[in-house]
């Protein structure tokens, strides 16, 4: 009996390994083909008729699709390897289900990037939402996770509803083919643009449509969070970029509104990131702020194109496209690092962690790489794309008249976002990994195994490579870039290439100088004595770990200035008596959009409760609804 | 040209610690004391270099490696900064953006190494430093961008050569506002009075000094040297904004050094005559600088 159980276990493990490595192989193949397309290969097409109305199996891997496929294949493969060790070993069925949906998620995202037919696109889009929903709700014994899944599903479908409207209008205007490129500028292009930003913005997490993101991303298993934050929100960015390509010459107000939305998304997202107490929620909100950075880049690109300022346009789009890859890499790394912490300590709460860098050395170094990339430190990749977008804003300020103001909004907004992101990175690493452990959970943590470390090492290595070899990345991106900017005059790309070469040389020189200084200093130290002592407590002899700065106290000065952007309530129960007893401070942070924007909609509920009469659970009446609806449509058509 | 750029960078690396000595000397003179010799900071650096190191039991590799990284970051900023009418050693289109990012990484590393000790005092300084960073970076970038708009170029060399053309005669209101912003930024970034008092005794009121509490020996020397370099970079940046063109190269170099020394004297006098501000006034100072930068932009936009 036991032997039989043992063989079955071994079989299941072998099947799982086979699944994982075939996912990895598929990702590697996809990445390789995408690289081939990006480095000058022709676009790959595949077309077949489909027996669905308005549908064709039309797939094309052009430069833009290939560029978005890159982070998908990298983070997808890394996540698969990581997930093997990360998924809980309790239930075999659940593990297989997780891989099933993981595979569907990867495949549907690939189709979303490559689809050239509206129906196919929408089907893939829905499969993507549903597959990720099942992954988010993996841990469904937890009420919070169920709530997160519900919010996610509602938001996802609301977004799809807008997209259906978008494709219906676009398809009708283009004679049935929504993805037909190169038509004339449509009269309803402005409305289509708004629909695209709203519909894709839900998936991308643009403020105020982001509310599902900080619920859903932390709830998923960490390798899925990495994939969702690193890549899946980029499907929204991809959708907006693809629509911009299909809609033709943009108007200036598109650029203005994208810059405005981007700045709002960036600043509000970063502000929310710094006040979270849950590590994965910090990362989820920081994804919102990074999408803001991407949107500022896209906005600058669009505005530059509308104003016929090609350098501004090229820098903006280049920054946005590179940030898609860079954010995918470092956010994937960070979520996996956070997952390693959860795996070993069992908690995501920053207030219970601390000092992990000494106990989890590998994870500490890797996590530090990730946060420095997020803080836009040269040598790592985050600063490359941020510098390009800043540069675009700088060029935008050269515009004549009022349009220069868009440049300064982009520049100032991005600088503020970047500053807050740096604060968030420092807070995250400083509280969780430096200092002393704040609870027992943090004290007993051990390093995670090789299977979880290797994917993180690969991602961290890619962060360094794309940071130091930025011009090469841009070279790979060039075809995708010219697809969104339109044809560029020769010499325009000299500016972004020059900037990136400069950044790379600064990074290499800085790293070299740092290494030399460090080595020289070590030699000095060897001659002298080095001792290890407790941290100096300014004369206080009994320091405890609870006296350390917490995340909340670390960001307090900034919250005092920008706190109005987040909805934070503080209750302090302090009795006004002669000898006060223990006091209690409660602080609750809610999403500002949920409290200020969506809360008023609860009035709607009263109205909609009436409509609930229709939902009574009697199937024969439901069938009648269908019949009546069909009849009405028939009558309307036959009229 | 390249040889001169290198010579200027070496000059900066050599002269930077002098600035701290000048400030201390001026403060002493104003207070009626004789004061330490001007080369005192060099003596201190050499002394610290010869000392042993004490590390906190709490600390990790961050505390050991960050000082080198910080010196590298600020050192690269020195290499990028034009001086005496000559472009920096590293100069490319858009370097102004990278310059801000490089100073940012020095700040982030300082803060991380402070948090590495787990001390609440250092956490305090780190938290304040990050707040000032968040507030001042947008103002700095906008101020630089206003000059970039005026010169229509995005290189530090061109931005810093703004005073060498006739821009001050034609556009003095914009440039004066920009200079005011730069001055405030210099005070904030180099942690001088009224933002931070380097000579204070109470850890609770410090910003920069409290972050280096647990650094010792060569590490402390590196931190102090990096801070001196930062003062040099900021001084040069501010002086570049007003320095006219001189005929001979040695006059330009001399004027550059003289300008930085004069600016340092002004900082010393300010420091002797006023107290540190309350901490909650600092965001207002930084935000005010941002507002002035925007005002400069509006005037500049009205021109064109």
Interface residues (C-beta under 8 A of the other chain):
Chain A: X354 X355 X357 X358 X364 X365 X368 X372 X375 X376 X377 X378 X383 X386 X387 X390 X391 X393 X394 X395 X397 X398 X400 X401 X402 X404 X405 X407 X408 X411 X412 X413 X415 X416 X418 X419 X420 X422 X423 X425 X426 X429 X430 X431 X433 X434 X435 X436 X495 X498 X499 X501 X502 X503 X505 X506 X509 X510 X511 X513 X514 X515 X517 X518 X521 X524 X525 X528 X529 X530 X531 X532 X533 X534 X535 X536 X537 X538 X543 X545 X547 X548 X549 X553 X554 X555 X556 X557 X558 X560 X561
Chain B: X49 X50 X51 X52 X53 X54 X55 X56 X57 X58 X59 X60 X61 X62 X65 X67 X68 X69 X71 X72 X73 X75 X76 X79 X80 X90 X92 X93 X94 X95 X96 X97 X98 X100 X101 X102 X104 X105 X107 X108 X109 X111 X112 X115 X116 X117 X118 X119 X120 X121 X123 X124 X126 X127 X128 X130 X131 X133 X134 X135 X137 X138 X140 X141 X142 X145 X146 X148 X149 X152 X154 X203 X213 X214 X217 X218 X219 X222 X279 X280 X283 X287 X290 X294 X297 X301 X304
